[in-house]
Amino acid sequence: MTLRVAVTGAGGRMGRAVAQAVLSDANAVLVSVCARQSSDLVGKSVASALGIDIPDLRVGGTLDLSNVDVVIDFTLPESSLAYAQQCAAAGVPIVMGTTGFTDEQRAMLEASLGAVASCRAANFSTGVNLAYRLLELSAKVLGDADIEIHEAHHKHKIDAPSGTALAMGDAIAQTMGADLSQVARYDRASNREPGTIGFSVTRAGDIVGEHTVLFASEGERLEITHKASSRSAFATGALRAAHFIADKPANSYTMADVLGLS
């Protein structure tokens, strides 16, 4: 069956990448594209706005869920929450890659998404989701090492540390039986405390996404690094998740479920 996909955030880097991924998938079709209402893309054909050869489809200022099997959303917390509530009301599954939610927004999001199948992830690339497993194994063996997480992204990225870096830290902390909020350190103005996880951030140029986790012990160190050279890795993963949840019962699924790693 051909998957009918709606994509939000047409003016953003990931929205465009997801739309291109759908176009390249023989088993999916792009049926709806939207941007924020103030965007100058609204009303334009996707052919002219996004360079995608679907001349009859136009960018909307609102999310149109008619004849849609699944929504893929990479926007901002406020808009993602609104899209999630709209999908829940219409019974349409949603894949969401938005990060940077407050605790209150996250609670509202989880309450809304209980009505539909959803897949949320800080990072949809296959490599990063495999890295989570490697980090859990490393934490089991090297849990007494000094642990530092560094991430680098383009200068326009808003949240810091990235959702992926925080997810990596959370995977390590849980393996160590700790709460990330208690062991994370985002400021190196003081000396290292045993059992903590340090974070550092770079925002520069057009870096797509790089994450390195360092386990440093006396006499040796282990580094686990993932580098994304194109947003297509995230877009392809999100589309894979969309195919996975399209016919699933209401539940919150993860990329581990999608990749068979659960």
N, C-alpha and C positions, 0 to 999 in steps of 0.2 A: 504494500500500500504506500502511496506517495504521501509523505508527511507535509502538511500545510503549516508553514511557519510564519509567525509574526515577529518582527525585530524592532526593538525600541532603540532610542539613542542614535538615530541615523546620522546626526552631526558629529558623533564621537568616533574615535579611532576604532574601538572595539565594535561598535554598531556597524560600521562599514565593513570590518573584517568578517563579522558574522554573516552579513548579507552576501558577501562574496563567497563564503563557504557554502551557504545554502544554494547559491547559483551553481556551484561546482558539484553538487551532490545530485546524482541521477535519481535518488529516491526521496528528494525533498523539493518543495517549491515555495518560493517567497510570495506570500499572499497579502501581507500587510507590513508597512514600514511607517514608523512615526518618529517625530522629533519633538522637542519642547515647543510649546505654542509660539514662543517669541523667536524661534529660529527662522532665518530667511530661506530655509529649505522647504518649509511647509508650503504645499501646493505645487511644488515642482515635481516633474516626473523623476523616478529613480534613475532613469537613464541619464538625465542631465545632472542630477544632484549627486549621484553616487557612481556614475559610470557603469551602471549595470544594465544589461540589455533586456529590460522589460518595459517597453515603451508605454504600456497602458496603465502601469502602476504609479501612483503618486504618493509623496510623503505626506502623511497626515499630521495634524497637530494634537490628535488624541489617539489612543490605542483602540483600533477596530478589531473586535474579537469574532465577528461574523465569519463563518467558514474557516476557523483557525483550529488546528489540533494542538499546538503548543506555542508558547511565547518564550523568546530568549531575550533577556534583559541585562544590559551592562550600562547602568546610568549612575545616578546619585541616590543616596539613601532616601531622600524625600520622595522622589519620583518612583523609585523602586517599590517603596511601601505602598504608594497609590496603585501602581500596576498590579502588585500582589493582591491587594484587596479587590481590584476589578476582576482579576482572574479567578479568585476564590468565589466571587458572586456568580460568575458565569460557568464555573466548573471546568476551567481550562488549565491544564498543567503549565508550569512555568520553570524555566531554567534561569538561575540568577547568579551573576558574577560580580555584583556590586559589593563593595566593602566600605568600611568606615561608619557603620551604624553605631548609634549610641545604645546603651543598655535598654533604654525605654523603647527606641525604635525596633531593636531586635526582638523584644518581647511582643510588640504589636505585630511584627512580621510573622513570628512563629504562631501567634494566635490566628492570624489570617490564613496562613498556608496549611493549616490542619485540614482544610476542606478539600484540598486537591493534591495531586502528585506534584512534588517539586524536587528540584535538585539545586542546592546552593553550594558554591565552592569559592574559596579565595583564589584558587587557580585551577583551571580546567586542563592544563597540559598533562599529557601522560607521564612525562619525565618527572615533573614535580610531585605527582601523586605516588610514583614509585619511590621518590626521594623520602617522602614521609615514612615509608616502611623501613628504609635504610637508616633513617634517623632514630626510629624506635629501637632498632637492633643495636645501633651504636650506643644509645643511651643506656641500654641494659648492660652492655659490656664496659662502657667508659663513663658511667654516671658520675664518677668522682673526678673527672677531668674538668678543666676550665672550659666553659662553653661560650662561644661568641657567635652571633648571627649578624652578617652584614648583607644589606640589600641595596641595589642601585636601580633607579628608574629615571625616565625622562623628566625634564624640569617642570613639566606641567602637571605631574601627578600630585593630587591633593593630600591624601592620607599618608602618614608616616608614623611608625614603620608600616610597610605594606601588609595587606591582609595575609599574603603568603608567608612572610617572615613571622608574623604572629602565629599562624597555623603551625609552622615548623617548631616554634618555641613551645606551643601548646602540646604538640606530639611528644616532644622531649620531656616536658614537665610532667605530663600524665604518666609516662613510662617510669619516671623517677618517683612517682607518688606525691607530686607537688602541685600546687596551684600556680599557674603562670603569673597571675596578678601579684603573687607574693614574692616570686623569685626573679622576675624580669627587672632589668636595670637599663634605663634609657639614657643615663648620664654617666660619663666616665670622669667626672670631676673629683671622685674619691677613689680610694683603693678598692681592689676587687674583694668581694665578700665570697667566702666559700659557699658553694651550692647555688650560686646565682647564674642567670643567663643574660649576657650582655647583648645589646642591640646597637647597631650603627647604621646610618643611612646616607646614601648619596642621591642627590637630585641634580642631574646634569644632562645637557644635550638631548639626544633622541634615544637614549638607552631604553630598549624594550622591556627588559627585566632580567636581573641577575641576582642570585641568592647563593651565599656561601655560609655553611655552618662549620665552625672550627671546634674540634675537641682537642685540647692541648694538655698533655701529661708531661711529667718529667722525662725528658729524653726522646719524646716523639709527639707527633700531632697528626690528626686525621682531618682532612677537609672534604666535605661533600658539597659539590657545586652544581647548580643548574643555571644555564644561560639560554635565554630565548632570543633568537635572532629575528623572529617574525611573529606578529600577533596571530598569524594563521594557526599556530600551535594551540592557542587558547580557543580560537573560534571553532576549529575542528573538534576539539574536546567538548565544547559546549553543544555542538550539533550532535555529537555522539550521545551525550546525555539526553538531549531532546528526543532522539529516537528511542532511547531506553525507557523514559518515563511516560511516553505518549499513551501507552495502553495499560499503565500500572494503576492500581488502586490508590486512593488518597494516602499519602505518606511522605515523609521527608527522606529522600534518598541522597546518597553521597557519591562522589566519584569512585570511591572504593567499591560501591555496589555496581556502578557502571562498568568498571574495569575487571570485575570479578575478584577483587582483592579483599572483600569483607570476610 
